Amino acid sequence: MLTYTYRFFTATLKFSWKIFIIIGGLVLSSIGNALTSFISDSQDDFGNETEPEHQKPIVVDKNSAMQAFYSGQCSSAEVDKYWNFEDKR
């Protein structure tokens, strides 16, 4: 009876150890990925604005709105706003 208890106990420990290794590997891997993305994002964003104010296009009329739209610096909603503004004058 003692050998069966001993074998059951060792089998349970081996199984628990395998589960612990699998779950621990997943947790450590996800923590590593989170730290890596946090570090890479923080290095990319410090002091580097994607679109500073002085680089935004100056849109005052329909033509400048179209030029900014074609260069990808403004959206179609902004073009529509300036298009309708000139039509209402």
C-alpha positions as CSV (number, residue, x, y, z in Angstrom):
1,M,0.0,0.0,0.0
2,L,2.9,2.3,0.8
3,T,4.4,1.8,-2.7
4,Y,1.1,2.7,-4.4
5,T,0.9,5.9,-2.3
6,Y,4.5,6.7,-3.1
7,R,4.0,6.1,-6.8
8,F,0.8,8.2,-6.8
9,F,2.5,11.0,-5.0
10,T,5.5,11.1,-7.4
11,A,3.2,10.9,-10.4
12,T,1.2,13.8,-9.1
13,L,4.4,15.8,-8.5
14,K,5.7,15.1,-12.0
15,F,2.4,16.1,-13.5
16,S,2.2,19.3,-11.4
17,W,5.7,20.2,-12.3
18,K,4.9,19.8,-16.1
19,I,1.9,22.1,-15.7
20,F,3.9,24.6,-13.7
21,I,6.6,24.7,-16.4
22,I,4.1,25.2,-19.2
23,I,2.1,27.9,-17.4
24,G,5.3,29.6,-16.1
25,G,6.8,29.6,-19.6
26,L,3.6,31.3,-21.0
27,V,3.6,33.9,-18.2
28,L,7.3,34.7,-18.5
29,S,7.0,34.9,-22.3
30,S,4.1,37.3,-22.1
31,I,5.8,39.5,-19.5
32,G,8.9,39.5,-21.8
33,N,6.8,40.6,-24.8
34,A,5.1,43.3,-22.8
35,L,8.4,44.7,-21.6
36,T,9.9,44.6,-25.0
37,S,7.0,46.4,-26.6
38,F,7.0,49.0,-23.7
39,I,10.7,49.7,-24.2
40,S,10.5,49.9,-27.9
41,D,7.5,52.2,-27.8
42,S,9.0,54.5,-25.3
43,Q,12.2,54.9,-27.3
44,D,10.2,55.7,-30.5
45,D,7.9,58.3,-29.0
46,F,10.1,60.4,-26.8
47,G,10.7,63.8,-28.5
48,N,9.4,62.6,-31.8
49,E,6.0,64.0,-32.6
50,T,4.4,62.3,-35.7
51,E,2.9,65.6,-37.0
52,P,4.1,68.8,-35.3
53,E,2.0,71.9,-35.8
54,H,4.6,73.6,-38.1
55,Q,4.4,70.7,-40.5
56,K,0.7,70.6,-40.9
57,P,-0.6,72.1,-44.2
58,I,-2.1,75.5,-44.2
59,V,-5.6,75.0,-45.6
60,V,-7.5,78.2,-46.4
61,D,-9.5,77.3,-49.5
62,K,-10.7,74.5,-51.8
63,N,-7.5,74.3,-53.8
64,S,-5.2,74.1,-50.8
65,A,-7.5,71.5,-49.2
66,M,-7.3,69.4,-52.3
67,Q,-3.5,69.6,-52.4
68,A,-3.3,68.6,-48.7
69,F,-5.7,65.7,-49.4
70,Y,-3.7,64.4,-52.3
71,S,-0.5,64.6,-50.3
72,G,-2.2,62.7,-47.5
73,Q,-2.1,65.5,-44.9
74,C,-5.8,66.0,-44.4
75,S,-8.9,63.9,-44.6
76,S,-11.8,63.9,-47.0
77,A,-14.0,65.4,-44.3
78,E,-11.8,68.5,-44.1
79,V,-11.8,68.8,-47.9
80,D,-15.6,68.6,-47.8
81,K,-15.7,71.3,-45.1
82,Y,-13.7,73.7,-47.3
83,W,-15.5,72.7,-50.4
84,N,-18.9,73.5,-48.8
85,F,-17.5,76.7,-47.2
86,E,-16.6,78.2,-50.6
87,D,-20.0,77.2,-52.2
88,K,-21.9,79.0,-49.4
89,R,-20.1,82.3,-49.9
